[in-house]
Amino acid sequence: MARYSTSTDNPSGRAMVKYPNTKSDPLCKWRTASVDTVVELVSFLPKTRLSKDRFRDYMGKFYNGAFFRTPYQLALQLGLYYEDSKEYIPRFDHDITREEATTYMYKWIQKYYVPNPFTKKGFINVYPSINLLYGLVDYLENHPNKPNLATAGAALFGGEMGNIGCVKFVLNEYSNIIEVDSDNDMKLLVSKSGSVDVMNHRDDKKAFFEHFN
């Protein structure tokens, strides 16, 4: 059964309601999530658990003291660390190679979902969260004549998809399932299905971090 329908009766049970002037950002725009960026972020992050205060003091040495302005958001969206009210917990206990970063990102794109605790804008009434890759695969399979990434984002999230360039980059670089061209039109490279709905609570930071274990 098709997950999305052009009729008002959506068989998935998800209300496809449009919210004008709403922008939903699946990824932050600080940088694209390149292998080099992942390697760099991991190299700066502590490799052992620390108190939250010690972690924040330590990270003040990097990015001219601006790690907690924007770089931190991408690091969190990539699942590179978790921070609760008391403690910092890293993903990796060592600096990683480009090969390790590539392997991790192949796994990450298969699991990344929105909204999540680190997507700050938009996603009004999007519940449950959507696996970004397989939500787009599902959309393409049901709307082959409307392959544009922006159109798909509007259908999935009820408003404009922000930072499309960042989303396009991770799809082209890591998915091996969707290719996005210069006009932001998508093409399915292989037919592969996966779970679209992610039942983790939108604001559960620990569940999001552990989702990539």
N, C-alpha and C positions, 0 to 999 in steps of 0.2 A: 504494500500500500504506500502510496506517495506520502512523504512527510509533509510537504508543502503543497498547497492547492491554490488555484486562482479563484476558487469560490470562497464564499464567506464561511463555509463549513470546513474547517481545517481538521483533517482526520488525526493529526498528531496531538490535538488538544492544546497546542500552543497558539495563543492569540496573536495573529500577525497584524498588530495595530501600528499605524504610522504616527510618529510624533514629529511634526514639522519643527525645523530649526534645532533638532537634537543631533548632536554628534557623539558617536561612540568610538573610543580609541582602543582597539585591541592590544596595541603595543605603544609604548612611549616613543617619542621621536628624538631622543638624545643622540642615538646612533643606530644604524642598522645592526642587527644581532649577528655580525660576522664572526667567523672563527677567531680572527685576530682580537676582536672585542671581548669574546668569551675568555680567551687565554689571558688577556690583560686584566680583566676583572678578577679572575681567579687568582692571578699572581699577587694582586693587592689585598685580597681578602685574607684574614687570618685563617690558619689551617686547623686551629683547635678551638674548642668552646671557650668563650670568654663571658664575663659579666657584660651586661648591656652597656654600662658606663665605660668600661675599658675598651670595648669594641668601638664605641663612638669616638673616644679619644684617639684611638689608633688610626681610624679612617680619616681623621682630620689632616693627616700628612699627604693625602692624595687629592688629585684634581684641584689643586690650589685651595684646599679646604672646602670644596663644594660637592663632595661625594653625596651628601644627603639633600642636595637640591634636585638633581635629575639622574645621575648615574645609578644611584641606589635603586631607583624604580625599575630600570631594566634588569639589574642584577636579581631583584626579587622576582620579576616576571619570568626570568629564565630559571628560577628555582635554585639559584646558586647559594642562597643562605636563608635561614629562618631566624626571626628575632621575636621572642615573646617579651613579657613585661620585665623579665630579669636577665635573660641569657641570649647570647648569639650562638647559633649552631651552623657550621659550614657544610656545604655539599661535599667538598673535596678536602682531603687531609694532605694534599701535596699540590705543587704547581703542575699544571697539565700541559701536555703536548698539543699541537694542532690536531693530531690524529685523535687523541682522546676527546678534544673539544668537538670535533666533527661527529664522532660516534654519539656523544651526548646529545648534540643538537638534532641528530636523526631521530633519537628517542623522544626528545622534547617536543618536536613538532607533531608527533603522533598523539601526544597527551595534552597539549596546551588547551586550556578552556577559558572562555569569557562569558559573563563577567567573572572576575576573581578579586581577591582582596587588594590587588595592585592596579586594577583598571579604574581610574578615578572618574572618568567622564562617561555619561550616557548609560546605555543598556537599561532604559526604563522598562520595568515590568518584564524583563527577560529572565524567565525562570522555567525550568532549571537552566543552569549554565549550559553553554554549547561548546562542544569540542570544535575548535576553530577549523581544523583541517577537514574533519568528516562532516561538519555542518556545510562547508562549501562543496564537498563532494556530493552530498545529498541534494543540495540546491541545483548543482549542475546536471545531475541525472534527471531531475524533474523539470528543469527549465533549460534545455539544451539550446534554445534559440535566444536566450538572454544571458550570455556568458560573462558579462562585464562584472568585474570585481566590486565596483561601486554599487551596481544594482543588486548584487547578491548581499552585500553588507546591509543595504536598506531593507531587504526582505528578512534577513536574519535578525537584525537588531532594532528595526522599527524607526531608523533614522540614518543620517549620513555616517558612513564609516570613515573615521579619521585616520590619519597617518597611513594611507594606503600604500605608500612606497615601502614602509617597513614591513607590512604584511606581505606585499608582493615579493620582497627580498627573501623572507624565510620560506615562502612556498616554493620559489624557484630554486633556492639553495639546498633545501633539506627534505622536501616532501617526497620527491620522486613520483608524485601522483598528479599534482596540478602544475601546469606551466602557465605563466602569465606573460602576455606579450607587451609591446610598447604602448598599446592602446588600453592596457589593463583588461583585455579579454582573456578569459581562462580557457584552458583545454585540459581534458582528462587524459593523462598519459596511459593509465591503466585503470581497469575497473576494480576498485577495492573499497569495501564497505567497512565501517567501524561504528562504534557506539557514538551517537550524537549527543545525547543528554548526559550531563555530569551532575550527579546529585549532591555533590559537596556544597555546603552552605557558602554563599558568595563571600562572606567575610571571614571564613575560617582559614587563617594563615597557615596553621600547622597542617591541615588536611591538604592544602595546596602544595606545600613543600613536599610532603610525603607522597603525593600523587606521582612524582617523578622518580621515586625510589626504584 
